[in-house]
Amino acid sequence: MAQSTARSTDEAPTEAETDFLDRVFFALSDPVRRAILDRLDQESLLVSELAAPFAISLQAVSRHIQVLARAGLVRQQRSGRISRCSLDTGPIFAAAVWINRYSKYWQAQFDLLAMALETLGPAPEPDHQPATGKEAKS
C-alpha cells in the first residue's frame, strides 16, 4: 500500500500523496502506535502478543492496529479469528523522503552558522591558570 515517491523534491505533492502522508503522520503521532511498530520491527506477532505489554484493553490495541493498517504501516494476515501483524516500512520511507525535502533549509542554517563562526576567528585561550590548591596570599 506504500505510495511511490519518484517525484521531484520541488514538485508539490498530489492530494492523494498528501492524504497518504496525513495518515502516516497521524499513525506515528501516538506513542502506543510507535511502540507497536517497534515491537513489529523484530518479528510478526499476533494481536494478543502485541497487546501483552500495554496497560490498555485488547480492543484499544486493535483500534491502534487498525490506524496503523489504514496508514499502510502494518499488514494483517487473518486465519479465522487469529490475526498476525507485520511491519511494512514503505510508508515510513515515504515520510522520510518528504521530511528530507526540508533538509536543504537546515543545511543552509548550518552553513550560515559556520560562516559566522569563521568570521569570529579562533577561540581565545583561557587566561587563568589551573588551580593548584595553593592560593597566593596578598
KEMINU-565549 format. One record per atom (N, C-alpha, C, O): x, y, z; atom name; residue in three letters. Coordinates in nm, 4 decimals, always signed. Example, Ala and Ser with C-alpha at 12.3 -4.5 7.8 and 13.67 -1.06 7.14 Angstrom:
BEGIN
       xx       yy       zz atom type
  +1.3190  -0.5690  +0.7800    N  ALA
  +1.2300  -0.4500  +0.7800   CA  ALA
  +1.3200  -0.3300  +0.7800    C  ALA
  +1.4236  -0.3319  +0.8465    O  ALA
  +1.2850  -0.2250  +0.7080    N  SER
  +1.3670  -0.1060  +0.7140   CA  SER
  +1.2900  +0.0030  +0.7870    C  SER
  +1.3409  +0.1138  +0.8039    O  SER
This chain:
BEGIN
       xx       yy       zz atom type
  +0.0812  -0.1197  +0.0000    N  MET
  +0.0000  +0.0000  +0.0000   CA  MET
  +0.0859  +0.1267  +0.0000    C  MET
  +0.0334  +0.2380  -0.0031    O  MET
  +0.2176  +0.1088  +0.0035    N  ALA
  +0.3075  +0.2240  +0.0012   CA  ALA
  +0.2968  +0.2958  -0.1312    C  ALA
  +0.2832  +0.2327  -0.2360    O  ALA
  +0.3029  +0.4279  -0.1268    N  GLN
  +0.2891  +0.5084  -0.2464   CA  GLN
  +0.4263  +0.5384  -0.3031    C  GLN
  +0.5250  +0.5422  -0.2297    O  GLN
  +0.4327  +0.5597  -0.4328    N  SER
  +0.5582  +0.5919  -0.4986   CA  SER
  +0.6012  +0.7332  -0.4618    C  SER
  +0.5185  +0.8234  -0.4490    O  SER
  +0.7320  +0.7508  -0.4450    N  THR
  +0.7851  +0.8829  -0.4130   CA  THR
  +0.8854  +0.9255  -0.5186    C  THR
  +0.9837  +0.9923  -0.4864    O  THR
  +0.8626  +0.8881  -0.6457    N  ALA
  +0.9576  +0.9137  -0.7524   CA  ALA
  +0.9423  +1.0527  -0.8131    C  ALA
  +0.9876  +1.0748  -0.9253    O  ALA
  +0.8826  +1.1429  -0.7458    N  ARG
  +0.8641  +1.2777  -0.7984   CA  ARG
  +0.9777  +1.3676  -0.7528    C  ARG
  +1.0487  +1.3356  -0.6575    O  ARG
  +0.9945  +1.4786  -0.8199    N  SER
  +1.0979  +1.5761  -0.7857   CA  SER
  +1.0678  +1.6359  -0.6491    C  SER
  +0.9518  +1.6497  -0.6104    O  SER
  +1.1733  +1.6712  -0.5767    N  THR
  +1.1531  +1.7294  -0.4435   CA  THR
  +1.0941  +1.8689  -0.4509    C  THR
  +1.0448  +1.9204  -0.3505    O  THR
  +1.0982  +1.9324  -0.5705    N  ASP
  +1.0426  +2.0667  -0.5844   CA  ASP
  +0.8944  +2.0655  -0.6209    C  ASP
  +0.8274  +2.1682  -0.6101    O  ASP
  +0.8429  +1.9508  -0.6637    N  GLU
  +0.7024  +1.9419  -0.7016   CA  GLU
  +0.6153  +1.9309  -0.5769    C  GLU
  +0.6514  +1.8655  -0.4791    O  GLU
  +0.5008  +1.9960  -0.5832    N  ALA
  +0.4049  +1.9861  -0.4731   CA  ALA
  +0.3411  +1.8473  -0.4753    C  ALA
  +0.3134  +1.7930  -0.5822    O  ALA
  +0.3182  +1.7905  -0.3579    N  PRO
  +0.2549  +1.6589  -0.3545   CA  PRO
  +0.1108  +1.6655  -0.4049    C  PRO
  +0.0430  +1.7673  -0.3904    O  PRO
  +0.0655  +1.5554  -0.4640    N  THR
  -0.0730  +1.5478  -0.5095   CA  THR
  -0.1636  +1.5335  -0.3872    C  THR
  -0.1165  +1.5121  -0.2756    O  THR
  -0.2936  +1.5458  -0.4102    N  GLU
  -0.3889  +1.5301  -0.2999   CA  GLU
  -0.3815  +1.3899  -0.2410    C  GLU
  -0.3902  +1.3729  -0.1194    O  GLU
  -0.3654  +1.2892  -0.3270    N  ALA
  -0.3547  +1.1509  -0.2789   CA  ALA
  -0.2297  +1.1330  -0.1935    C  ALA
  -0.2337  +1.0656  -0.0906    O  ALA
  -0.1185  +1.1933  -0.2360    N  GLU
  +0.0051  +1.1840  -0.1574   CA  GLU
  -0.0089  +1.2571  -0.0246    C  GLU
  +0.0407  +1.2105  +0.0780    O  GLU
  -0.0756  +1.3702  -0.0264    N  THR
  -0.0980  +1.4460  +0.0962   CA  THR
  -0.1840  +1.3655  +0.1932    C  THR
  -0.1539  +1.3586  +0.3123    O  THR
  -0.2910  +1.3046  +0.1423    N  ASP
  -0.3772  +1.2211  +0.2274   CA  ASP
  -0.2988  +1.1036  +0.2857    C  ASP
  -0.3138  +1.0692  +0.4029    O  ASP
  -0.2146  +1.0425  +0.2014    N  PHE
  -0.1319  +0.9302  +0.2448   CA  PHE
  -0.0382  +0.9733  +0.3580    C  PHE
  -0.0293  +0.9057  +0.4605    O  PHE
  +0.0316  +1.0862  +0.3393    N  LEU
  +0.1227  +1.1356  +0.4432   CA  LEU
  +0.0473  +1.1741  +0.5696    C  LEU
  +0.0966  +1.1525  +0.6803    O  LEU
  -0.0718  +1.2309  +0.5539    N  ASP
  -0.1544  +1.2639  +0.6710   CA  ASP
  -0.1828  +1.1390  +0.7538    C  ASP
  -0.1728  +1.1421  +0.8764    O  ASP
  -0.2184  +1.0283  +0.6867    N  ARG
  -0.2474  +0.9031  +0.7581   CA  ARG
  -0.1217  +0.8497  +0.8268    C  ARG
  -0.1279  +0.8026  +0.9404    O  ARG
  -0.0077  +0.8572  +0.7578    N  VAL
  +0.1176  +0.8063  +0.8150   CA  VAL
  +0.1575  +0.8886  +0.9368    C  VAL
  +0.1866  +0.8327  +1.0426    O  VAL
  +0.1590  +1.0207  +0.9230    N  PHE
  +0.1999  +1.1041  +1.0360   CA  PHE
  +0.1002  +1.0955  +1.1514    C  PHE
  +0.1404  +1.1003  +1.2677    O  PHE
  -0.0291  +1.0828  +1.1212    N  PHE
  -0.1274  +1.0642  +1.2282   CA  PHE
  -0.0991  +0.9331  +1.3013    C  PHE
  -0.1015  +0.9289  +1.4243    O  PHE
  -0.0727  +0.8270  +1.2266    N  ALA
  -0.0445  +0.6968  +1.2890   CA  ALA
  +0.0808  +0.7045  +1.3754    C  ALA
  +0.0857  +0.6452  +1.4832    O  ALA
  +0.1809  +0.7762  +1.3293    N  LEU
  +0.3068  +0.7872  +1.4039   CA  LEU
  +0.2985  +0.8837  +1.5219    C  LEU
  +0.3900  +0.8887  +1.6042    O  LEU
  +0.1904  +0.9598  +1.5309    N  SER
  +0.1801  +1.0627  +1.6350   CA  SER
  +0.1500  +1.0067  +1.7735    C  SER
  +0.1612  +1.0792  +1.8724    O  SER
  +0.1128  +0.8814  +1.7829    N  ASP
  +0.0736  +0.8232  +1.9111   CA  ASP
  +0.1841  +0.7327  +1.9652    C  ASP
  +0.2353  +0.6478  +1.8922    O  ASP
  +0.2218  +0.7496  +2.0929    N  PRO
  +0.3302  +0.6671  +2.1482   CA  PRO
  +0.2981  +0.5176  +2.1530    C  PRO
  +0.3887  +0.4354  +2.1394    O  PRO
  +0.1721  +0.4809  +2.1720    N  VAL
  +0.1365  +0.3385  +2.1726   CA  VAL
  +0.1566  +0.2805  +2.0336    C  VAL
  +0.2091  +0.1700  +2.0196    O  VAL
  +0.1154  +0.3536  +1.9309    N  ARG
  +0.1327  +0.3035  +1.7945   CA  ARG
  +0.2807  +0.2936  +1.7580    C  ARG
  +0.3214  +0.1993  +1.6902    O  ARG
  +0.3611  +0.3899  +1.8022    N  ARG
  +0.5061  +0.3803  +1.7764   CA  ARG
  +0.5649  +0.2598  +1.8489    C  ARG
  +0.6520  +0.1919  +1.7945    O  ARG
  +0.5192  +0.2323  +1.9696    N  ALA
  +0.5673  +0.1158  +2.0449   CA  ALA
  +0.5264  -0.0138  +1.9741    C  ALA
  +0.6030  -0.1101  +1.9713    O  ALA
  +0.4077  -0.0158  +1.9182    N  ILE
  +0.3637  -0.1339  +1.8413   CA  ILE
  +0.4564  -0.1549  +1.7219    C  ILE
  +0.4987  -0.2672  +1.6946    O  ILE
  +0.4876  -0.0476  +1.6516    N  LEU
  +0.5791  -0.0589  +1.5375   CA  LEU
  +0.7169  -0.1068  +1.5823    C  LEU
  +0.7798  -0.1876  +1.5140    O  LEU
  +0.7636  -0.0576  +1.6961    N  ASP
  +0.8924  -0.1035  +1.7487   CA  ASP
  +0.8907  -0.2540  +1.7732    C  ASP
  +0.9875  -0.3235  +1.7422    O  ASP
  +0.7825  -0.3033  +1.8279    N  ARG
  +0.7722  -0.4471  +1.8546   CA  ARG
  +0.7661  -0.5270  +1.7250    C  ARG
  +0.8202  -0.6372  +1.7171    O  ARG
  +0.7006  -0.4718  +1.6239    N  LEU
  +0.6893  -0.5428  +1.4961   CA  LEU
  +0.8183  -0.5359  +1.4146    C  LEU
  +0.8341  -0.6096  +1.3173    O  LEU
  +0.9094  -0.4487  +1.4533    N  ASP
  +1.0372  -0.4391  +1.3840   CA  ASP
  +1.1174  -0.5678  +1.3997    C  ASP
  +1.2000  -0.6002  +1.3143    O  ASP
  +1.0944  -0.6396  +1.5055    N  GLN
  +1.1680  -0.7630  +1.5335   CA  GLN
  +1.1067  -0.8849  +1.4656    C  GLN
  +1.1787  -0.9722  +1.4171    O  GLN
  +0.9731  -0.8907  +1.4622    N  GLU
  +0.9061  -1.0099  +1.4100   CA  GLU
  +0.7569  -0.9833  +1.3927    C  GLU
  +0.7030  -0.8856  +1.4449    O  GLU
  +0.6924  -1.0713  +1.3192    N  SER
  +0.5463  -1.0671  +1.3089   CA  SER
  +0.4890  -1.1214  +1.4394    C  SER
  +0.5413  -1.2168  +1.4970    O  SER
  +0.3805  -1.0589  +1.4847    N  LEU
  +0.3201  -1.1003  +1.6112   CA  LEU
  +0.1688  -1.1085  +1.5988    C  LEU
  +0.1080  -1.0403  +1.5163    O  LEU
  +0.1092  -1.1928  +1.6821    N  LEU
  -0.0353  -1.1969  +1.6944   CA  LEU
  -0.0814  -1.0719  +1.7679    C  LEU
  -0.0051  -1.0124  +1.8439    O  LEU
  -0.2058  -1.0321  +1.7454    N  VAL
  -0.2598  -0.9135  +1.8130   CA  VAL
  -0.2496  -0.9303  +1.9646    C  VAL
  -0.2136  -0.8359  +2.0349    O  VAL
  -0.2808  -1.0487  +2.0149    N  SER
  -0.2718  -1.0724  +2.1602   CA  SER
  -0.1282  -1.0573  +2.2102    C  SER
  -0.1069  -1.0092  +2.3215    O  SER
  -0.0302  -1.0971  +2.1306    N  GLU
  +0.1101  -1.0804  +2.1688   CA  GLU
  +0.1495  -0.9322  +2.1682    C  GLU
  +0.2251  -0.8860  +2.2536    O  GLU
  +0.0963  -0.8592  +2.0698    N  LEU
  +0.1234  -0.7150  +2.0646   CA  LEU
  +0.0643  -0.6433  +2.1845    C  LEU
  +0.1239  -0.5493  +2.2372    O  LEU
  -0.0522  -0.6874  +2.2273    N  ALA
  -0.1240  -0.6199  +2.3357   CA  ALA
  -0.0648  -0.6477  +2.4736    C  ALA
  -0.0864  -0.5699  +2.5665    O  ALA
  +0.0087  -0.7562  +2.4881    N  ALA
  +0.0555  -0.8019  +2.6193   CA  ALA
  +0.1251  -0.6937  +2.7037    C  ALA
  +0.0906  -0.6805  +2.8212    O  ALA
  +0.2199  -0.6165  +2.6518    N  PRO
  +0.2901  -0.5227  +2.7408   CA  PRO
  +0.2151  -0.3927  +2.7712    C  PRO
  +0.2610  -0.3126  +2.8525    O  PRO
  +0.1019  -0.3717  +2.7076    N  PHE
  +0.0315  -0.2444  +2.7255   CA  PHE
  -0.0751  -0.2549  +2.8336    C  PHE
  -0.1421  -0.3573  +2.8468    O  PHE
  -0.0898  -0.1489  +2.9095    N  ALA
  -0.1903  -0.1447  +3.0166   CA  ALA
  -0.3222  -0.0899  +2.9626    C  ALA
  -0.3886  -0.0089  +3.0273    O  ALA
  -0.3586  -0.1358  +2.8431    N  ILE
  -0.4867  -0.0988  +2.7825   CA  ILE
  -0.5535  -0.2260  +2.7326    C  ILE
  -0.4901  -0.3312  +2.7242    O  ILE
  -0.6795  -0.2161  +2.7001    N  SER
  -0.7548  -0.3346  +2.6599   CA  SER
  -0.7098  -0.3862  +2.5236    C  SER
  -0.6487  -0.3139  +2.4449    O  SER
  -0.7412  -0.5118  +2.4978    N  LEU
  -0.7136  -0.5724  +2.3676   CA  LEU
  -0.7883  -0.4972  +2.2578    C  LEU
  -0.7369  -0.4802  +2.1473    O  LEU
  -0.9087  -0.4526  +2.2886    N  GLN
  -0.9885  -0.3758  +2.1925   CA  GLN
  -0.9186  -0.2436  +2.1580    C  GLN
  -0.9175  -0.2034  +2.0417    O  GLN
  -0.8606  -0.1759  +2.2572    N  ALA
  -0.7895  -0.0500  +2.2324   CA  ALA
  -0.6663  -0.0746  +2.1456    C  ALA
  -0.6379  +0.0037  +2.0550    O  ALA
  -0.5929  -0.1828  +2.1726    N  VAL
  -0.4764  -0.2168  +2.0904   CA  VAL
  -0.5218  -0.2465  +1.9480    C  VAL
  -0.4556  -0.2063  +1.8523    O  VAL
  -0.6335  -0.3161  +1.9331    N  SER
  -0.6871  -0.3464  +1.7993   CA  SER
  -0.7203  -0.2190  +1.7227    C  SER
  -0.6974  -0.2117  +1.6020    O  SER
  -0.7736  -0.1196  +1.7911    N  ARG
  -0.8026  +0.0084  +1.7247   CA  ARG
  -0.6736  +0.0764  +1.6791    C  ARG
  -0.6683  +0.1321  +1.5695    O  ARG
  -0.5696  +0.0721  +1.7629    N  HIS
  -0.4404  +0.1286  +1.7242   CA  HIS
  -0.3849  +0.0551  +1.6010    C  HIS
  -0.3310  +0.1175  +1.5096    O  HIS
  -0.3987  -0.0762  +1.6001    N  ILE
  -0.3501  -0.1547  +1.4859   CA  ILE
  -0.4262  -0.1169  +1.3593    C  ILE
  -0.3675  -0.1109  +1.2513    O  ILE
  -0.5555  -0.0916  +1.3717    N  GLN
  -0.6342  -0.0519  +1.2538   CA  GLN
  -0.5871  +0.0826  +1.1986    C  GLN
  -0.5828  +0.1011  +1.0770    O  GLN
  -0.5519  +0.1762  +1.2858    N  VAL
  -0.4977  +0.3056  +1.2408   CA  VAL
  -0.3668  +0.2813  +1.1649    C  VAL
  -0.3442  +0.3392  +1.0587    O  VAL
  -0.2818  +0.1958  +1.2200    N  LEU
  -0.1550  +0.1633  +1.1546   CA  LEU
  -0.1776  +0.0933  +1.0215    C  LEU
  -0.1051  +0.1180  +0.9251    O  LEU
  -0.2772  +0.0064  +1.0155    N  ALA
  -0.3077  -0.0650  +0.8905   CA  ALA
  -0.3617  +0.0312  +0.7846    C  ALA
  -0.3254  +0.0198  +0.6676    O  ALA
  -0.4482  +0.1262  +0.8236    N  ARG
  -0.5006  +0.2245  +0.7272   CA  ARG
  -0.3895  +0.3119  +0.6710    C  ARG
  -0.3979  +0.3586  +0.5574    O  ARG
  -0.2850  +0.3342  +0.7510    N  ALA
  -0.1705  +0.4126  +0.7053   CA  ALA
  -0.0738  +0.3275  +0.6228    C  ALA
  +0.0219  +0.3798  +0.5657    O  ALA
  -0.0987  +0.1974  +0.6168    N  GLY
  -0.0116  +0.1082  +0.5413   CA  GLY
  +0.1122  +0.0647  +0.6171    C  GLY
  +0.2010  +0.0019  +0.5594    O  GLY
  +0.1197  +0.0967  +0.7445    N  LEU
  +0.2368  +0.0640  +0.8253   CA  LEU
  +0.2358  -0.0791  +0.8786    C  LEU
  +0.3404  -0.1342  +0.9128    O  LEU
  +0.1175  -0.1382  +0.8853    N  VAL
  +0.1026  -0.2742  +0.9371   CA  VAL
  +0.0182  -0.3547  +0.8383    C  VAL
  -0.0839  -0.3080  +0.7878    O  VAL
  +0.0640  -0.4759  +0.8127    N  ARG
  -0.0146  -0.5713  +0.7333   CA  ARG
  -0.0688  -0.6761  +0.8283    C  ARG
  +0.0004  -0.7209  +0.9197    O  ARG
  -0.1937  -0.7146  +0.8056    N  GLN
  -0.2551  -0.8172  +0.8885   CA  GLN
  -0.2871  -0.9379  +0.8031    C  GLN
  -0.3429  -0.9251  +0.6941    O  GLN
  -0.2514  -1.0556  +0.8531    N  GLN
  -0.2879  -1.1811  +0.7886   CA  GLN
  -0.3837  -1.2520  +0.8829    C  GLN
  -0.3516  -1.2792  +0.9986    O  GLN
  -0.5013  -1.2809  +0.8310    N  ARG
  -0.6034  -1.3427  +0.9162   CA  ARG
  -0.6191  -1.4902  +0.8824    C  ARG
  -0.6164  -1.5307  +0.7662    O  ARG
  -0.6355  -1.5685  +0.9878    N  SER
  -0.6674  -1.7100  +0.9754   CA  SER
  -0.7763  -1.7367  +1.0778    C  SER
  -0.7486  -1.7619  +1.1951    O  SER
  -0.9000  -1.7308  +1.0320    N  GLY
  -1.0125  -1.7412  +1.1245   CA  GLY
  -1.0166  -1.6188  +1.2136    C  GLY
  -1.0223  -1.5058  +1.1651    O  GLY
  -1.0139  -1.6414  +1.3433    N  ARG
  -1.0155  -1.5298  +1.4391   CA  ARG
  -0.8756  -1.4796  +1.4736    C  ARG
  -0.8604  -1.3788  +1.5425    O  ARG
  -0.7758  -1.5490  +1.4262    N  ILE
  -0.6387  -1.5129  +1.4603   CA  ILE
  -0.5835  -1.4169  +1.3560    C  ILE
  -0.5953  -1.4399  +1.2356    O  ILE
  -0.5237  -1.3098  +1.4038    N  SER
  -0.4671  -1.2076  +1.3160   CA  SER
  -0.3202  -1.1878  +1.3513    C  SER
  -0.2865  -1.1552  +1.4651    O  SER
  -0.2335  -1.2077  +1.2529    N  ARG
  -0.0897  -1.1857  +1.2696   CA  ARG
  -0.0532  -1.0550  +1.2010    C  ARG
  -0.0932  -1.0304  +1.0872    O  ARG
  +0.0220  -0.9725  +1.2699    N  CYS
  +0.0599  -0.8410  +1.2185   CA  CYS
  +0.2076  -0.8378  +1.1844    C  CYS
  +0.2903  -0.8984  +1.2525    O  CYS
  +0.2392  -0.7654  +1.0771    N  SER
  +0.3787  -0.7454  +1.0396   CA  SER
  +0.3979  -0.6010  +0.9958    C  SER
  +0.3035  -0.5335  +0.9548    O  SER
  +0.5207  -0.5558  +1.0052    N  LEU
  +0.5567  -0.4184  +0.9739   CA  LEU
  +0.5759  -0.4024  +0.8235    C  LEU
  +0.6324  -0.4898  +0.7577    O  LEU
  +0.5286  -0.2902  +0.7697    N  ASP
  +0.5562  -0.2513  +0.6316   CA  ASP
  +0.6264  -0.1161  +0.6392    C  ASP
  +0.5653  -0.0168  +0.6786    O  ASP
  +0.7532  -0.1116  +0.6023    N  THR
  +0.8326  +0.0105  +0.6182   CA  THR
  +0.8181  +0.1081  +0.5021    C  THR
  +0.8720  +0.2186  +0.5089    O  THR
  +0.7473  +0.0711  +0.3962    N  GLY
  +0.7310  +0.1601  +0.2813   CA  GLY
  +0.6778  +0.2977  +0.3182    C  GLY
  +0.7356  +0.3976  +0.2754    O  GLY
  +0.5708  +0.3073  +0.3953    N  PRO
  +0.5194  +0.4397  +0.4329   CA  PRO
  +0.6169  +0.5199  +0.5186    C  PRO
  +0.6194  +0.6427  +0.5103    O  PRO
  +0.6967  +0.4526  +0.6004    N  ILE
  +0.7957  +0.5247  +0.6804   CA  ILE
  +0.9010  +0.5837  +0.5872    C  ILE
  +0.9452  +0.6971  +0.6060    O  ILE
  +0.9405  +0.5067  +0.4874    N  PHE
  +1.0368  +0.5570  +0.3888   CA  PHE
  +0.9790  +0.6778  +0.3155    C  PHE
  +1.0488  +0.7772  +0.2955    O  PHE
  +0.8520  +0.6700  +0.2755    N  ALA
  +0.7878  +0.7818  +0.2056   CA  ALA
  +0.7850  +0.9069  +0.2941    C  ALA
  +0.8082  +1.0176  +0.2456    O  ALA
  +0.7567  +0.8897  +0.4234    N  ALA
  +0.7561  +1.0036  +0.5159   CA  ALA
  +0.8973  +1.0603  +0.5313    C  ALA
  +0.9151  +1.1819  +0.5385    O  ALA
  +0.9971  +0.9727  +0.5363    N  ALA
  +1.1353  +1.0188  +0.5491   CA  ALA
  +1.1777  +1.0981  +0.4252    C  ALA
  +1.2479  +1.1986  +0.4363    O  ALA
  +1.1353  +1.0531  +0.3089    N  VAL
  +1.1661  +1.1260  +0.1851   CA  VAL
  +1.1020  +1.2645  +0.1902    C  VAL
  +1.1652  +1.3634  +0.1531    O  VAL
  +0.9785  +1.2722  +0.2353    N  TRP
  +0.9101  +1.4016  +0.2454   CA  TRP
  +0.9842  +1.4930  +0.3431    C  TRP
  +1.0069  +1.6102  +0.3130    O  TRP
  +1.0219  +1.4406  +0.4594    N  ILE
  +1.0936  +1.5207  +0.5587   CA  ILE
  +1.2276  +1.5660  +0.5024    C  ILE
  +1.2709  +1.6788  +0.5258    O  ILE
  +1.2924  +1.4779  +0.4286    N  ASN
  +1.4240  +1.5096  +0.3734   CA  ASN
  +1.4194  +1.6270  +0.2760    C  ASN
  +1.5209  +1.6926  +0.2532    O  ASN
  +1.3026  +1.6536  +0.2188    N  ARG
  +1.2883  +1.7697  +0.1296   CA  ARG
  +1.3283  +1.8986  +0.1996    C  ARG
  +1.3700  +1.9942  +0.1341    O  ARG
  +1.3162  +1.9025  +0.3296    N  TYR
  +1.3422  +2.0234  +0.4053   CA  TYR
  +1.4833  +2.0273  +0.4632    C  TYR
  +1.5195  +2.1236  +0.5308    O  TYR
  +1.5623  +1.9253  +0.4380    N  SER
  +1.6987  +1.9235  +0.4914   CA  SER
  +1.7834  +2.0344  +0.4318    C  SER
  +1.8792  +2.0796  +0.4946    O  SER
  +1.7493  +2.0794  +0.3105    N  LYS
  +1.8269  +2.1882  +0.2499   CA  LYS
  +1.8165  +2.3158  +0.3330    C  LYS
  +1.9106  +2.3951  +0.3360    O  LYS
  +1.7040  +2.3365  +0.3999    N  TYR
  +1.6883  +2.4547  +0.4844   CA  TYR
  +1.7772  +2.4439  +0.6085    C  TYR
  +1.8403  +2.5413  +0.6496    O  TYR
  +1.7811  +2.3242  +0.6672    N  TRP
  +1.8680  +2.3050  +0.7831   CA  TRP
  +2.0136  +2.3190  +0.7422    C  TRP
  +2.0923  +2.3806  +0.8141    O  TRP
  +2.0509  +2.2625  +0.6272    N  GLN
  +2.1885  +2.2720  +0.5812   CA  GLN
  +2.2273  +2.4179  +0.5597    C  GLN
  +2.3389  +2.4583  +0.5922    O  GLN
  +2.1358  +2.4962  +0.5053    N  ALA
  +2.1637  +2.6390  +0.4851   CA  ALA
  +2.1890  +2.7082  +0.6187    C  ALA
  +2.2761  +2.7946  +0.6280    O  ALA
  +2.1143  +2.6715  +0.7213    N  GLN
  +2.1347  +2.7310  +0.8540   CA  GLN
  +2.2703  +2.6913  +0.9117    C  GLN
  +2.3383  +2.7732  +0.9736    O  GLN
  +2.3094  +2.5659  +0.8913    N  PHE
  +2.4403  +2.5210  +0.9386   CA  PHE
  +2.5519  +2.5930  +0.8639    C  PHE
  +2.6536  +2.6286  +0.9236    O  PHE
  +2.5338  +2.6145  +0.7343    N  ASP
  +2.6339  +2.6864  +0.6553   CA  ASP
  +2.6492  +2.8304  +0.7049    C  ASP
  +2.7610  +2.8804  +0.7172    O  ASP
  +2.5364  +2.8971  +0.7336    N  LEU
  +2.5415  +3.0331  +0.7876   CA  LEU
  +2.6121  +3.0370  +0.9225    C  LEU
  +2.6909  +3.1277  +0.9492    O  LEU
  +2.5840  +2.9397  +1.0066    N  LEU
  +2.6490  +2.9326  +1.1372   CA  LEU
  +2.7993  +2.9134  +1.1203    C  LEU
  +2.8777  +2.9783  +1.1895    O  LEU
  +2.8402  +2.8262  +1.0304    N  ALA
  +2.9835  +2.8024  +1.0073   CA  ALA
  +3.0525  +2.9303  +0.9592    C  ALA
  +3.1627  +2.9619  +1.0038    O  ALA
  +2.9880  +3.0034  +0.8688    N  MET
  +3.0466  +3.1288  +0.8201   CA  MET
  +3.0580  +3.2310  +0.9328    C  MET
  +3.1591  +3.3005  +0.9435    O  MET
  +2.9562  +3.2406  +1.0162    N  ALA
  +2.9590  +3.3353  +1.1278   CA  ALA
  +3.0704  +3.2998  +1.2252    C  ALA
  +3.1391  +3.3885  +1.2758    O  ALA
  +3.0885  +3.1725  +1.2516    N  LEU
  +3.1943  +3.1308  +1.3437   CA  LEU
  +3.3321  +3.1570  +1.2851    C  LEU
  +3.4249  +3.1911  +1.3585    O  LEU
  +3.3469  +3.1416  +1.1531    N  GLU
  +3.4753  +3.1689  +1.0885   CA  GLU
  +3.5119  +3.3171  +1.0978    C  GLU
  +3.6293  +3.3507  +1.1135    O  GLU
  +3.4134  +3.4053  +1.0882    N  THR
  +3.4419  +3.5493  +1.0956   CA  THR
  +3.4829  +3.5907  +1.2365    C  THR
  +3.5481  +3.6937  +1.2540    O  THR
  +3.4463  +3.5134  +1.3352    N  LEU
  +3.4855  +3.5439  +1.4730   CA  LEU
  +3.6314  +3.5084  +1.4982    C  LEU
  +3.6921  +3.5603  +1.5919    O  LEU
  +3.6872  +3.4229  +1.4179    N  GLY
  +3.8251  +3.3814  +1.4358   CA  GLY
  +3.8356  +3.2675  +1.5346    C  GLY
  +3.7349  +3.2158  +1.5830    O  GLY
  +3.9603  +3.2283  +1.5646    N  PRO
  +3.9777  +3.1167  +1.6579   CA  PRO
  +3.9332  +3.1549  +1.7991    C  PRO
  +3.9354  +3.2719  +1.8372    O  PRO
  +3.8939  +3.0562  +1.8733    N  ALA
  +3.8504  +3.0790  +2.0118   CA  ALA
  +3.9693  +3.1214  +2.0956    C  ALA
  +4.0761  +3.0613  +2.0844    O  ALA
  +3.9539  +3.2250  +2.1809    N  PRO
  +4.0656  +3.2695  +2.2663   CA  PRO
  +4.0981  +3.1643  +2.3718    C  PRO
  +4.0106  +3.0927  +2.4205    O  PRO
  +4.2264  +3.1574  +2.4054    N  GLU
  +4.2697  +3.0667  +2.5115   CA  GLU
  +4.2311  +3.1270  +2.6458    C  GLU
  +4.2338  +3.2492  +2.6606    O  GLU
  +4.1956  +3.0458  +2.7427    N  PRO
  +4.1623  +3.0994  +2.8752   CA  PRO
  +4.2858  +3.1619  +2.9393    C  PRO
  +4.3973  +3.1122  +2.9227    O  PRO
  +4.2646  +3.2736  +3.0142    N  ASP
  +4.3739  +3.3466  +3.0787   CA  ASP
  +4.4150  +3.2856  +3.2120    C  ASP
  +4.5274  +3.3070  +3.2574    O  ASP
  +4.3280  +3.2118  +3.2739    N  HIS
  +4.3557  +3.1656  +3.4094   CA  HIS
  +4.4401  +3.0385  +3.4081    C  HIS
  +4.4347  +2.9592  +3.3140    O  HIS
  +4.5175  +3.0211  +3.5138    N  GLN
  +4.5985  +2.9027  +3.5324   CA  GLN
  +4.5137  +2.7986  +3.6065    C  GLN
  +4.4241  +2.8343  +3.6830    O  GLN
  +4.5420  +2.6718  +3.5840    N  PRO
  +4.4672  +2.5690  +3.6587   CA  PRO
  +4.4911  +2.5824  +3.8086    C  PRO
  +4.6007  +2.6185  +3.8513    O  PRO
  +4.3914  +2.5540  +3.8863    N  ALA
  +4.4025  +2.5638  +4.0314   CA  ALA
  +4.5016  +2.4593  +4.0811    C  ALA
  +4.4974  +2.3431  +4.0404    O  ALA
  +4.5911  +2.5030  +4.1700    N  THR
  +4.6924  +2.4114  +4.2244   CA  THR
  +4.6632  +2.3750  +4.3684    C  THR
  +4.7301  +2.2892  +4.4260    O  THR
  +4.5660  +2.4381  +4.4257    N  GLY
  +4.5347  +2.4116  +4.5644   CA  GLY
  +4.6031  +2.5108  +4.6578    C  GLY
  +4.5637  +2.5236  +4.7737    O  GLY
  +4.7045  +2.5806  +4.6092    N  LYS
  +4.7752  +2.6812  +4.6886   CA  LYS
  +4.7403  +2.8165  +4.6322    C  LYS
  +4.7698  +2.8446  +4.5161    O  LYS
  +4.6801  +2.8981  +4.7092    N  GLU
  +4.6424  +3.0311  +4.6679   CA  GLU
  +4.7496  +3.1303  +4.7070    C  GLU
  +4.8040  +3.1214  +4.8170    O  GLU
  +4.7810  +3.2230  +4.6215    N  ALA
  +4.8795  +3.3262  +4.6551   CA  ALA
  +4.8189  +3.4212  +4.7572    C  ALA
  +4.7038  +3.4632  +4.7452    O  ALA
  +4.8991  +3.4542  +4.8581    N  LYS
  +4.8493  +3.5473  +4.9601   CA  LYS
  +4.8907  +3.6873  +4.9203    C  LYS
  +5.0030  +3.7085  +4.8745    O  LYS
  +4.8007  +3.7835  +4.9375    N  SER
  +4.8342  +3.9202  +4.9032   CA  SER
  +4.8732  +4.0003  +5.0209    C  SER
  +4.9044  +4.1186  +5.0074    O  SER
